[in-house]
Amino acid sequence: MSIIKKPAETVTREFHLEEPVSQTFDNSARFIGITPDHVITLALRFVFWKDLDFKRWQKEQRETSQPTQSTELKILHIIADPIR
């Protein structure tokens, strides 16, 4: 397995920024020497990483959207023994 990973797929999104934020955004990209797209990615990753309430909510969403193991076993049992 290679230690170099393929970059994540990118998608194009359109956002509107307030003027002071837009200027700071451009300055940040220039200061670090990276693309503005990368500044947005890094900033959002940081915000999502720091937001504990959002992490908790996101985990709850994943747990409620996935069937429990007992539900999966019941479904498999019904499929395996359809005469019930």
HTML snippet that shows the backbone in 3Dmol.js (N, CA, C, O; Angstrom):
<script src="https://3Dmol.org/build/3Dmol-min.js"></script>
<div id="view" style="width:600px;height:400px;position:relative"></div>
<script>
const pdb = `
ATOM      1  N   MET A   1       0.847  -1.181   0.000  1.00  0.00           N
ATOM      2  CA  MET A   1       0.000   0.000   0.000  1.00  0.00           C
ATOM      3  C   MET A   1       0.894   1.247   0.000  1.00  0.00           C
ATOM      4  O   MET A   1       1.843   1.347   0.778  1.00  0.00           O
ATOM      5  N   SER A   2       0.584   2.153  -0.852  1.00  0.00           N
ATOM      6  CA  SER A   2       1.358   3.383  -0.976  1.00  0.00           C
ATOM      7  C   SER A   2       1.095   4.311   0.212  1.00  0.00           C
ATOM      8  O   SER A   2      -0.032   4.402   0.700  1.00  0.00           O
ATOM      9  N   ILE A   3       2.136   4.991   0.667  1.00  0.00           N
ATOM     10  CA  ILE A   3       1.931   5.956   1.750  1.00  0.00           C
ATOM     11  C   ILE A   3       1.408   7.288   1.218  1.00  0.00           C
ATOM     12  O   ILE A   3       0.924   8.121   1.984  1.00  0.00           O
ATOM     13  N   ILE A   4       1.506   7.482  -0.092  1.00  0.00           N
ATOM     14  CA  ILE A   4       0.973   8.693  -0.706  1.00  0.00           C
ATOM     15  C   ILE A   4      -0.463   8.413  -1.124  1.00  0.00           C
ATOM     16  O   ILE A   4      -0.730   7.498  -1.904  1.00  0.00           O
ATOM     17  N   LYS A   5      -1.365   9.196  -0.604  1.00  0.00           N
ATOM     18  CA  LYS A   5      -2.782   8.988  -0.886  1.00  0.00           C
ATOM     19  C   LYS A   5      -3.253   9.918  -1.992  1.00  0.00           C
ATOM     20  O   LYS A   5      -2.750  11.030  -2.158  1.00  0.00           O
ATOM     21  N   LYS A   6      -4.233   9.430  -2.741  1.00  0.00           N
ATOM     22  CA  LYS A   6      -4.836  10.269  -3.769  1.00  0.00           C
ATOM     23  C   LYS A   6      -5.569  11.415  -3.086  1.00  0.00           C
ATOM     24  O   LYS A   6      -6.138  11.235  -2.009  1.00  0.00           O
ATOM     25  N   PRO A   7      -5.560  12.586  -3.703  1.00  0.00           N
ATOM     26  CA  PRO A   7      -6.318  13.688  -3.111  1.00  0.00           C
ATOM     27  C   PRO A   7      -7.813  13.386  -3.154  1.00  0.00           C
ATOM     28  O   PRO A   7      -8.294  12.663  -4.026  1.00  0.00           O
ATOM     29  N   ALA A   8      -8.515  13.942  -2.215  1.00  0.00           N
ATOM     30  CA  ALA A   8      -9.971  13.768  -2.170  1.00  0.00           C
ATOM     31  C   ALA A   8     -10.606  14.392  -3.400  1.00  0.00           C
ATOM     32  O   ALA A   8     -10.079  15.340  -3.982  1.00  0.00           O
ATOM     33  N   GLU A   9     -11.733  13.848  -3.776  1.00  0.00           N
ATOM     34  CA  GLU A   9     -12.479  14.404  -4.903  1.00  0.00           C
ATOM     35  C   GLU A   9     -12.903  15.834  -4.541  1.00  0.00           C
ATOM     36  O   GLU A   9     -13.265  16.109  -3.397  1.00  0.00           O
ATOM     37  N   THR A  10     -12.857  16.713  -5.496  1.00  0.00           N
ATOM     38  CA  THR A  10     -13.281  18.088  -5.240  1.00  0.00           C
ATOM     39  C   THR A  10     -14.591  18.361  -5.971  1.00  0.00           C
ATOM     40  O   THR A  10     -14.886  17.768  -7.009  1.00  0.00           O
ATOM     41  N   VAL A  11     -15.352  19.262  -5.404  1.00  0.00           N
ATOM     42  CA  VAL A  11     -16.595  19.711  -6.023  1.00  0.00           C
ATOM     43  C   VAL A  11     -16.572  21.227  -6.054  1.00  0.00           C
ATOM     44  O   VAL A  11     -15.911  21.866  -5.235  1.00  0.00           O
ATOM     45  N   THR A  12     -17.285  21.788  -6.986  1.00  0.00           N
ATOM     46  CA  THR A  12     -17.352  23.242  -7.097  1.00  0.00           C
ATOM     47  C   THR A  12     -18.579  23.735  -6.350  1.00  0.00           C
ATOM     48  O   THR A  12     -19.685  23.237  -6.557  1.00  0.00           O
ATOM     49  N   ARG A  13     -18.376  24.717  -5.481  1.00  0.00           N
ATOM     50  CA  ARG A  13     -19.456  25.331  -4.722  1.00  0.00           C
ATOM     51  C   ARG A  13     -19.327  26.844  -4.874  1.00  0.00           C
ATOM     52  O   ARG A  13     -18.234  27.355  -5.117  1.00  0.00           O
ATOM     53  N   GLU A  14     -20.415  27.541  -4.735  1.00  0.00           N
ATOM     54  CA  GLU A  14     -20.373  29.000  -4.820  1.00  0.00           C
ATOM     55  C   GLU A  14     -20.845  29.579  -3.498  1.00  0.00           C
ATOM     56  O   GLU A  14     -21.886  29.187  -2.971  1.00  0.00           O
ATOM     57  N   PHE A  15     -20.061  30.524  -2.963  1.00  0.00           N
ATOM     58  CA  PHE A  15     -20.389  31.167  -1.700  1.00  0.00           C
ATOM     59  C   PHE A  15     -20.250  32.676  -1.844  1.00  0.00           C
ATOM     60  O   PHE A  15     -19.510  33.172  -2.694  1.00  0.00           O
ATOM     61  N   HIS A  16     -20.957  33.373  -1.019  1.00  0.00           N
ATOM     62  CA  HIS A  16     -20.836  34.829  -0.939  1.00  0.00           C
ATOM     63  C   HIS A  16     -20.208  35.152   0.404  1.00  0.00           C
ATOM     64  O   HIS A  16     -20.657  34.660   1.439  1.00  0.00           O
ATOM     65  N   LEU A  17     -19.160  35.984   0.391  1.00  0.00           N
ATOM     66  CA  LEU A  17     -18.461  36.361   1.611  1.00  0.00           C
ATOM     67  C   LEU A  17     -18.648  37.842   1.876  1.00  0.00           C
ATOM     68  O   LEU A  17     -18.754  38.645   0.948  1.00  0.00           O
ATOM     69  N   GLU A  18     -18.688  38.190   3.137  1.00  0.00           N
ATOM     70  CA  GLU A  18     -18.682  39.606   3.501  1.00  0.00           C
ATOM     71  C   GLU A  18     -17.319  40.177   3.114  1.00  0.00           C
ATOM     72  O   GLU A  18     -16.314  39.467   3.160  1.00  0.00           O
ATOM     73  N   GLU A  19     -17.281  41.438   2.738  1.00  0.00           N
ATOM     74  CA  GLU A  19     -16.058  42.049   2.215  1.00  0.00           C
ATOM     75  C   GLU A  19     -14.863  41.912   3.163  1.00  0.00           C
ATOM     76  O   GLU A  19     -13.789  41.521   2.706  1.00  0.00           O
ATOM     77  N   PRO A  20     -14.995  42.211   4.451  1.00  0.00           N
ATOM     78  CA  PRO A  20     -13.799  42.070   5.301  1.00  0.00           C
ATOM     79  C   PRO A  20     -13.288  40.624   5.346  1.00  0.00           C
ATOM     80  O   PRO A  20     -12.079  40.398   5.385  1.00  0.00           O
ATOM     81  N   VAL A  21     -14.186  39.662   5.341  1.00  0.00           N
ATOM     82  CA  VAL A  21     -13.786  38.248   5.364  1.00  0.00           C
ATOM     83  C   VAL A  21     -13.120  37.880   4.043  1.00  0.00           C
ATOM     84  O   VAL A  21     -12.131  37.146   4.025  1.00  0.00           O
ATOM     85  N   SER A  22     -13.649  38.379   2.959  1.00  0.00           N
ATOM     86  CA  SER A  22     -13.077  38.102   1.643  1.00  0.00           C
ATOM     87  C   SER A  22     -11.639  38.609   1.548  1.00  0.00           C
ATOM     88  O   SER A  22     -10.767  37.916   1.024  1.00  0.00           O
ATOM     89  N   GLN A  23     -11.395  39.797   2.046  1.00  0.00           N
ATOM     90  CA  GLN A  23     -10.045  40.371   2.015  1.00  0.00           C
ATOM     91  C   GLN A  23      -9.099  39.558   2.892  1.00  0.00           C
ATOM     92  O   GLN A  23      -7.970  39.281   2.487  1.00  0.00           O
ATOM     93  N   THR A  24      -9.541  39.173   4.083  1.00  0.00           N
ATOM     94  CA  THR A  24      -8.726  38.358   4.985  1.00  0.00           C
ATOM     95  C   THR A  24      -8.440  37.001   4.355  1.00  0.00           C
ATOM     96  O   THR A  24      -7.336  36.471   4.478  1.00  0.00           O
ATOM     97  N   PHE A  25      -9.430  36.449   3.686  1.00  0.00           N
ATOM     98  CA  PHE A  25      -9.303  35.179   2.991  1.00  0.00           C
ATOM     99  C   PHE A  25      -8.199  35.251   1.938  1.00  0.00           C
ATOM    100  O   PHE A  25      -7.328  34.383   1.888  1.00  0.00           O
ATOM    101  N   ASP A  26      -8.237  36.282   1.100  1.00  0.00           N
ATOM    102  CA  ASP A  26      -7.210  36.461   0.065  1.00  0.00           C
ATOM    103  C   ASP A  26      -5.828  36.647   0.691  1.00  0.00           C
ATOM    104  O   ASP A  26      -4.846  36.068   0.227  1.00  0.00           O
ATOM    105  N   ASN A  27      -5.759  37.458   1.749  1.00  0.00           N
ATOM    106  CA  ASN A  27      -4.487  37.698   2.423  1.00  0.00           C
ATOM    107  C   ASN A  27      -3.928  36.408   3.028  1.00  0.00           C
ATOM    108  O   ASN A  27      -2.722  36.165   2.974  1.00  0.00           O
ATOM    109  N   SER A  28      -4.798  35.592   3.600  1.00  0.00           N
ATOM    110  CA  SER A  28      -4.369  34.336   4.209  1.00  0.00           C
ATOM    111  C   SER A  28      -3.764  33.398   3.166  1.00  0.00           C
ATOM    112  O   SER A  28      -2.720  32.791   3.405  1.00  0.00           O
ATOM    113  N   ALA A  29      -4.408  33.280   2.030  1.00  0.00           N
ATOM    114  CA  ALA A  29      -3.900  32.418   0.960  1.00  0.00           C
ATOM    115  C   ALA A  29      -2.533  32.910   0.487  1.00  0.00           C
ATOM    116  O   ALA A  29      -1.615  32.118   0.277  1.00  0.00           O
ATOM    117  N   ARG A  30      -2.413  34.218   0.323  1.00  0.00           N
ATOM    118  CA  ARG A  30      -1.140  34.798  -0.121  1.00  0.00           C
ATOM    119  C   ARG A  30      -0.050  34.585   0.935  1.00  0.00           C
ATOM    120  O   ARG A  30       1.080  34.230   0.596  1.00  0.00           O
ATOM    121  N   PHE A  31      -0.381  34.797   2.200  1.00  0.00           N
ATOM    122  CA  PHE A  31       0.578  34.664   3.299  1.00  0.00           C
ATOM    123  C   PHE A  31       1.117  33.238   3.399  1.00  0.00           C
ATOM    124  O   PHE A  31       2.322  33.032   3.540  1.00  0.00           O
ATOM    125  N   ILE A  32       0.208  32.249   3.324  1.00  0.00           N
ATOM    126  CA  ILE A  32       0.610  30.858   3.472  1.00  0.00           C
ATOM    127  C   ILE A  32       1.225  30.328   2.178  1.00  0.00           C
ATOM    128  O   ILE A  32       2.042  29.407   2.206  1.00  0.00           O
ATOM    129  N   GLY A  33       0.832  30.907   1.052  1.00  0.00           N
ATOM    130  CA  GLY A  33       1.338  30.447  -0.235  1.00  0.00           C
ATOM    131  C   GLY A  33       0.580  29.241  -0.756  1.00  0.00           C
ATOM    132  O   GLY A  33       1.154  28.355  -1.389  1.00  0.00           O
ATOM    133  N   ILE A  34      -0.725  29.216  -0.479  1.00  0.00           N
ATOM    134  CA  ILE A  34      -1.560  28.121  -0.968  1.00  0.00           C
ATOM    135  C   ILE A  34      -2.732  28.705  -1.741  1.00  0.00           C
ATOM    136  O   ILE A  34      -2.961  29.915  -1.728  1.00  0.00           O
ATOM    137  N   THR A  35      -3.463  27.838  -2.406  1.00  0.00           N
ATOM    138  CA  THR A  35      -4.600  28.310  -3.189  1.00  0.00           C
ATOM    139  C   THR A  35      -5.748  28.714  -2.263  1.00  0.00           C
ATOM    140  O   THR A  35      -5.871  28.190  -1.156  1.00  0.00           O
ATOM    141  N   PRO A  36      -6.576  29.635  -2.715  1.00  0.00           N
ATOM    142  CA  PRO A  36      -7.750  30.000  -1.927  1.00  0.00           C
ATOM    143  C   PRO A  36      -8.654  28.794  -1.633  1.00  0.00           C
ATOM    144  O   PRO A  36      -9.252  28.717  -0.560  1.00  0.00           O
ATOM    145  N   ASP A  37      -8.755  27.865  -2.574  1.00  0.00           N
ATOM    146  CA  ASP A  37      -9.558  26.666  -2.338  1.00  0.00           C
ATOM    147  C   ASP A  37      -9.043  25.893  -1.128  1.00  0.00           C
ATOM    148  O   ASP A  37      -9.821  25.388  -0.318  1.00  0.00           O
ATOM    149  N   HIS A  38      -7.724  25.812  -1.022  1.00  0.00           N
ATOM    150  CA  HIS A  38      -7.132  25.066   0.099  1.00  0.00           C
ATOM    151  C   HIS A  38      -7.358  25.799   1.423  1.00  0.00           C
ATOM    152  O   HIS A  38      -7.532  25.158   2.460  1.00  0.00           O
ATOM    153  N   VAL A  39      -7.356  27.128   1.398  1.00  0.00           N
ATOM    154  CA  VAL A  39      -7.649  27.897   2.611  1.00  0.00           C
ATOM    155  C   VAL A  39      -9.047  27.546   3.117  1.00  0.00           C
ATOM    156  O   VAL A  39      -9.241  27.333   4.314  1.00  0.00           O
ATOM    157  N   ILE A  40     -10.002  27.486   2.222  1.00  0.00           N
ATOM    158  CA  ILE A  40     -11.378  27.160   2.615  1.00  0.00           C
ATOM    159  C   ILE A  40     -11.443  25.753   3.204  1.00  0.00           C
ATOM    160  O   ILE A  40     -12.061  25.541   4.247  1.00  0.00           O
ATOM    161  N   THR A  41     -10.806  24.796   2.536  1.00  0.00           N
ATOM    162  CA  THR A  41     -10.815  23.420   3.025  1.00  0.00           C
ATOM    163  C   THR A  41     -10.220  23.337   4.425  1.00  0.00           C
ATOM    164  O   THR A  41     -10.807  22.719   5.313  1.00  0.00           O
ATOM    165  N   LEU A  42      -9.061  23.954   4.629  1.00  0.00           N
ATOM    166  CA  LEU A  42      -8.413  23.909   5.934  1.00  0.00           C
ATOM    167  C   LEU A  42      -9.247  24.611   7.005  1.00  0.00           C
ATOM    168  O   LEU A  42      -9.368  24.114   8.125  1.00  0.00           O
ATOM    169  N   ALA A  43      -9.816  25.757   6.663  1.00  0.00           N
ATOM    170  CA  ALA A  43     -10.622  26.501   7.632  1.00  0.00           C
ATOM    171  C   ALA A  43     -11.859  25.711   8.044  1.00  0.00           C
ATOM    172  O   ALA A  43     -12.201  25.659   9.225  1.00  0.00           O
ATOM    173  N   LEU A  44     -12.532  25.094   7.070  1.00  0.00           N
ATOM    174  CA  LEU A  44     -13.725  24.314   7.396  1.00  0.00           C
ATOM    175  C   LEU A  44     -13.376  23.063   8.201  1.00  0.00           C
ATOM    176  O   LEU A  44     -14.086  22.709   9.142  1.00  0.00           O
ATOM    177  N   ARG A  45     -12.288  22.399   7.833  1.00  0.00           N
ATOM    178  CA  ARG A  45     -11.858  21.246   8.634  1.00  0.00           C
ATOM    179  C   ARG A  45     -11.627  21.655  10.081  1.00  0.00           C
ATOM    180  O   ARG A  45     -12.028  20.940  10.999  1.00  0.00           O
ATOM    181  N   PHE A  46     -10.986  22.795  10.292  1.00  0.00           N
ATOM    182  CA  PHE A  46     -10.703  23.279  11.643  1.00  0.00           C
ATOM    183  C   PHE A  46     -11.996  23.570  12.394  1.00  0.00           C
ATOM    184  O   PHE A  46     -12.139  23.185  13.555  1.00  0.00           O
ATOM    185  N   VAL A  47     -12.926  24.237  11.748  1.00  0.00           N
ATOM    186  CA  VAL A  47     -14.202  24.562  12.393  1.00  0.00           C
ATOM    187  C   VAL A  47     -14.946  23.289  12.766  1.00  0.00           C
ATOM    188  O   VAL A  47     -15.445  23.169  13.886  1.00  0.00           O
ATOM    189  N   PHE A  48     -15.026  22.339  11.843  1.00  0.00           N
ATOM    190  CA  PHE A  48     -15.733  21.089  12.120  1.00  0.00           C
ATOM    191  C   PHE A  48     -15.043  20.303  13.231  1.00  0.00           C
ATOM    192  O   PHE A  48     -15.713  19.675  14.051  1.00  0.00           O
ATOM    193  N   TRP A  49     -13.717  20.329  13.267  1.00  0.00           N
ATOM    194  CA  TRP A  49     -12.945  19.618  14.278  1.00  0.00           C
ATOM    195  C   TRP A  49     -13.174  20.228  15.672  1.00  0.00           C
ATOM    196  O   TRP A  49     -13.242  19.502  16.663  1.00  0.00           O
ATOM    197  N   LYS A  50     -13.291  21.540  15.740  1.00  0.00           N
ATOM    198  CA  LYS A  50     -13.458  22.229  17.027  1.00  0.00           C
ATOM    199  C   LYS A  50     -14.889  22.215  17.555  1.00  0.00           C
ATOM    200  O   LYS A  50     -15.101  22.367  18.758  1.00  0.00           O
ATOM    201  N   ASP A  51     -15.855  22.038  16.693  1.00  0.00           N
ATOM    202  CA  ASP A  51     -17.265  22.145  17.080  1.00  0.00           C
ATOM    203  C   ASP A  51     -17.760  20.824  17.686  1.00  0.00           C
ATOM    204  O   ASP A  51     -18.222  19.937  16.968  1.00  0.00           O
ATOM    205  N   LEU A  52     -17.656  20.709  19.008  1.00  0.00           N
ATOM    206  CA  LEU A  52     -18.019  19.465  19.684  1.00  0.00           C
ATOM    207  C   LEU A  52     -19.514  19.165  19.589  1.00  0.00           C
ATOM    208  O   LEU A  52     -19.905  18.003  19.475  1.00  0.00           O
ATOM    209  N   ASP A  53     -20.345  20.195  19.633  1.00  0.00           N
ATOM    210  CA  ASP A  53     -21.786  19.983  19.505  1.00  0.00           C
ATOM    211  C   ASP A  53     -22.125  19.405  18.132  1.00  0.00           C
ATOM    212  O   ASP A  53     -22.955  18.503  18.019  1.00  0.00           O
ATOM    213  N   PHE A  54     -21.481  19.929  17.097  1.00  0.00           N
ATOM    214  CA  PHE A  54     -21.722  19.415  15.752  1.00  0.00           C
ATOM    215  C   PHE A  54     -21.257  17.965  15.633  1.00  0.00           C
ATOM    216  O   PHE A  54     -21.950  17.137  15.041  1.00  0.00           O
ATOM    217  N   LYS A  55     -20.082  17.654  16.197  1.00  0.00           N
ATOM    218  CA  LYS A  55     -19.585  16.277  16.162  1.00  0.00           C
ATOM    219  C   LYS A  55     -20.580  15.323  16.825  1.00  0.00           C
ATOM    220  O   LYS A  55     -20.865  14.246  16.301  1.00  0.00           O
ATOM    221  N   ARG A  56     -21.097  15.729  17.972  1.00  0.00           N
ATOM    222  CA  ARG A  56     -22.057  14.911  18.708  1.00  0.00           C
ATOM    223  C   ARG A  56     -23.319  14.699  17.868  1.00  0.00           C
ATOM    224  O   ARG A  56     -23.816  13.579  17.754  1.00  0.00           O
ATOM    225  N   TRP A  57     -23.822  15.766  17.294  1.00  0.00           N
ATOM    226  CA  TRP A  57     -25.021  15.683  16.461  1.00  0.00           C
ATOM    227  C   TRP A  57     -24.779  14.794  15.253  1.00  0.00           C
ATOM    228  O   TRP A  57     -25.627  13.971  14.908  1.00  0.00           O
ATOM    229  N   GLN A  58     -23.626  14.951  14.607  1.00  0.00           N
ATOM    230  CA  GLN A  58     -23.299  14.165  13.421  1.00  0.00           C
ATOM    231  C   GLN A  58     -23.223  12.673  13.773  1.00  0.00           C
ATOM    232  O   GLN A  58     -23.690  11.827  13.011  1.00  0.00           O
ATOM    233  N   LYS A  59     -22.636  12.361  14.925  1.00  0.00           N
ATOM    234  CA  LYS A  59     -22.554  10.965  15.369  1.00  0.00           C
ATOM    235  C   LYS A  59     -23.955  10.400  15.597  1.00  0.00           C
ATOM    236  O   LYS A  59     -24.240   9.267  15.210  1.00  0.00           O
ATOM    237  N   GLU A  60     -24.829  11.189  16.225  1.00  0.00           N
ATOM    238  CA  GLU A  60     -26.209  10.752  16.452  1.00  0.00           C
ATOM    239  C   GLU A  60     -26.922  10.495  15.126  1.00  0.00           C
ATOM    240  O   GLU A  60     -27.690   9.540  15.007  1.00  0.00           O
ATOM    241  N   GLN A  61     -26.671  11.340  14.138  1.00  0.00           N
ATOM    242  CA  GLN A  61     -27.303  11.171  12.832  1.00  0.00           C
ATOM    243  C   GLN A  61     -26.853   9.875  12.173  1.00  0.00           C
ATOM    244  O   GLN A  61     -27.662   9.156  11.586  1.00  0.00           O
ATOM    245  N   ARG A  62     -25.564   9.579  12.271  1.00  0.00           N
ATOM    246  CA  ARG A  62     -25.045   8.340  11.697  1.00  0.00           C
ATOM    247  C   ARG A  62     -25.643   7.127  12.397  1.00  0.00           C
ATOM    248  O   ARG A  62     -26.010   6.148  11.748  1.00  0.00           O
ATOM    249  N   GLU A  63     -25.741   7.193  13.722  1.00  0.00           N
ATOM    250  CA  GLU A  63     -26.256   6.062  14.484  1.00  0.00           C
ATOM    251  C   GLU A  63     -27.735   5.811  14.202  1.00  0.00           C
ATOM    252  O   GLU A  63     -28.159   4.657  14.137  1.00  0.00           O
ATOM    253  N   THR A  64     -28.519   6.862  14.034  1.00  0.00           N
ATOM    254  CA  THR A  64     -29.939   6.680  13.786  1.00  0.00           C
ATOM    255  C   THR A  64     -30.227   6.286  12.342  1.00  0.00           C
ATOM    256  O   THR A  64     -31.284   5.723  12.055  1.00  0.00           O
ATOM    257  N   SER A  65     -29.302   6.575  11.434  1.00  0.00           N
ATOM    258  CA  SER A  65     -29.540   6.225  10.030  1.00  0.00           C
ATOM    259  C   SER A  65     -29.090   4.807   9.697  1.00  0.00           C
ATOM    260  O   SER A  65     -29.435   4.284   8.637  1.00  0.00           O
ATOM    261  N   GLN A  66     -28.324   4.175  10.589  1.00  0.00           N
ATOM    262  CA  GLN A  66     -27.859   2.812  10.351  1.00  0.00           C
ATOM    263  C   GLN A  66     -28.712   1.844  11.157  1.00  0.00           C
ATOM    264  O   GLN A  66     -28.944   2.069  12.345  1.00  0.00           O
ATOM    265  N   PRO A  67     -29.186   0.765  10.526  1.00  0.00           N
ATOM    266  CA  PRO A  67     -29.955  -0.214  11.288  1.00  0.00           C
ATOM    267  C   PRO A  67     -29.074  -0.898  12.328  1.00  0.00           C
ATOM    268  O   PRO A  67     -27.882  -1.106  12.107  1.00  0.00           O
ATOM    269  N   THR A  68     -29.668  -1.238  13.445  1.00  0.00           N
ATOM    270  CA  THR A  68     -28.907  -1.920  14.486  1.00  0.00           C
ATOM    271  C   THR A  68     -28.621  -3.342  14.060  1.00  0.00           C
ATOM    272  O   THR A  68     -29.254  -3.861  13.140  1.00  0.00           O
ATOM    273  N   GLN A  69     -27.676  -3.969  14.719  1.00  0.00           N
ATOM    274  CA  GLN A  69     -27.311  -5.334  14.367  1.00  0.00           C
ATOM    275  C   GLN A  69     -28.498  -6.273  14.584  1.00  0.00           C
ATOM    276  O   GLN A  69     -28.725  -7.169  13.772  1.00  0.00           O
ATOM    277  N   SER A  70     -29.262  -6.082  15.671  1.00  0.00           N
ATOM    278  CA  SER A  70     -30.395  -6.974  15.925  1.00  0.00           C
ATOM    279  C   SER A  70     -31.443  -6.834  14.821  1.00  0.00           C
ATOM    280  O   SER A  70     -32.066  -7.824  14.439  1.00  0.00           O
ATOM    281  N   THR A  71     -31.646  -5.626  14.305  1.00  0.00           N
ATOM    282  CA  THR A  71     -32.571  -5.425  13.193  1.00  0.00           C
ATOM    283  C   THR A  71     -32.068  -6.149  11.958  1.00  0.00           C
ATOM    284  O   THR A  71     -32.846  -6.791  11.252  1.00  0.00           O
ATOM    285  N   GLU A  72     -30.766  -6.050  11.694  1.00  0.00           N
ATOM    286  CA  GLU A  72     -30.194  -6.736  10.542  1.00  0.00           C
ATOM    287  C   GLU A  72     -30.359  -8.239  10.678  1.00  0.00           C
ATOM    288  O   GLU A  72     -30.672  -8.916   9.698  1.00  0.00           O
ATOM    289  N   LEU A  73     -30.154  -8.775  11.881  1.00  0.00           N
ATOM    290  CA  LEU A  73     -30.287 -10.217  12.085  1.00  0.00           C
ATOM    291  C   LEU A  73     -31.728 -10.666  11.888  1.00  0.00           C
ATOM    292  O   LEU A  73     -31.969 -11.724  11.305  1.00  0.00           O
ATOM    293  N   LYS A  74     -32.687  -9.881  12.362  1.00  0.00           N
ATOM    294  CA  LYS A  74     -34.095 -10.220  12.172  1.00  0.00           C
ATOM    295  C   LYS A  74     -34.440 -10.253  10.686  1.00  0.00           C
ATOM    296  O   LYS A  74     -35.140 -11.155  10.227  1.00  0.00           O
ATOM    297  N   ILE A  75     -33.955  -9.283   9.950  1.00  0.00           N
ATOM    298  CA  ILE A  75     -34.216  -9.234   8.509  1.00  0.00           C
ATOM    299  C   ILE A  75     -33.606 -10.449   7.832  1.00  0.00           C
ATOM    300  O   ILE A  75     -34.252 -11.079   6.994  1.00  0.00           O
ATOM    301  N   LEU A  76     -32.373 -10.786   8.181  1.00  0.00           N
ATOM    302  CA  LEU A  76     -31.723 -11.950   7.595  1.00  0.00           C
ATOM    303  C   LEU A  76     -32.473 -13.227   7.953  1.00  0.00           C
ATOM    304  O   LEU A  76     -32.605 -14.119   7.115  1.00  0.00           O
ATOM    305  N   HIS A  77     -32.963 -13.327   9.178  1.00  0.00           N
ATOM    306  CA  HIS A  77     -33.694 -14.516   9.605  1.00  0.00           C
ATOM    307  C   HIS A  77     -34.994 -14.658   8.806  1.00  0.00           C
ATOM    308  O   HIS A  77     -35.346 -15.759   8.384  1.00  0.00           O
ATOM    309  N   ILE A  78     -35.689 -13.570   8.604  1.00  0.00           N
ATOM    310  CA  ILE A  78     -36.939 -13.598   7.840  1.00  0.00           C
ATOM    311  C   ILE A  78     -36.656 -13.994   6.393  1.00  0.00           C
ATOM    312  O   ILE A  78     -37.411 -14.766   5.802  1.00  0.00           O
ATOM    313  N   ILE A  79     -35.573 -13.469   5.820  1.00  0.00           N
ATOM    314  CA  ILE A  79     -35.238 -13.817   4.445  1.00  0.00           C
ATOM    315  C   ILE A  79     -34.865 -15.293   4.341  1.00  0.00           C
ATOM    316  O   ILE A  79     -35.254 -15.977   3.395  1.00  0.00           O
ATOM    317  N   ALA A  80     -34.097 -15.780   5.335  1.00  0.00           N
ATOM    318  CA  ALA A  80     -33.653 -17.172   5.317  1.00  0.00           C
ATOM    319  C   ALA A  80     -34.812 -18.142   5.571  1.00  0.00           C
ATOM    320  O   ALA A  80     -34.785 -19.270   5.078  1.00  0.00           O
ATOM    321  N   ASP A  81     -35.822 -17.722   6.328  1.00  0.00           N
ATOM    322  CA  ASP A  81     -36.961 -18.575   6.691  1.00  0.00           C
ATOM    323  C   ASP A  81     -38.256 -17.834   6.369  1.00  0.00           C
ATOM    324  O   ASP A  81     -38.948 -17.393   7.286  1.00  0.00           O
ATOM    325  N   PRO A  82     -38.602 -17.684   5.079  1.00  0.00           N
ATOM    326  CA  PRO A  82     -39.734 -16.837   4.686  1.00  0.00           C
ATOM    327  C   PRO A  82     -41.108 -17.406   5.052  1.00  0.00           C
ATOM    328  O   PRO A  82     -42.113 -16.717   4.875  1.00  0.00           O
ATOM    329  N   ILE A  83     -41.178 -18.619   5.546  1.00  0.00           N
ATOM    330  CA  ILE A  83     -42.477 -19.236   5.842  1.00  0.00           C
ATOM    331  C   ILE A  83     -43.102 -18.665   7.108  1.00  0.00           C
ATOM    332  O   ILE A  83     -44.308 -18.821   7.300  1.00  0.00           O
ATOM    333  N   ARG A  84     -42.368 -18.036   7.947  1.00  0.00           N
ATOM    334  CA  ARG A  84     -42.881 -17.477   9.208  1.00  0.00           C
ATOM    335  C   ARG A  84     -44.070 -16.650   9.030  1.00  0.00           C
ATOM    336  O   ARG A  84     -44.605 -16.119  10.003  1.00  0.00           O
TER     337      ARG A  84
END
`;
const viewer = $3Dmol.createViewer("view");
viewer.addModel(pdb, "pdb");
viewer.setStyle({}, {cartoon: {color: "spectrum"}});
viewer.zoomTo();
viewer.render();
</script>
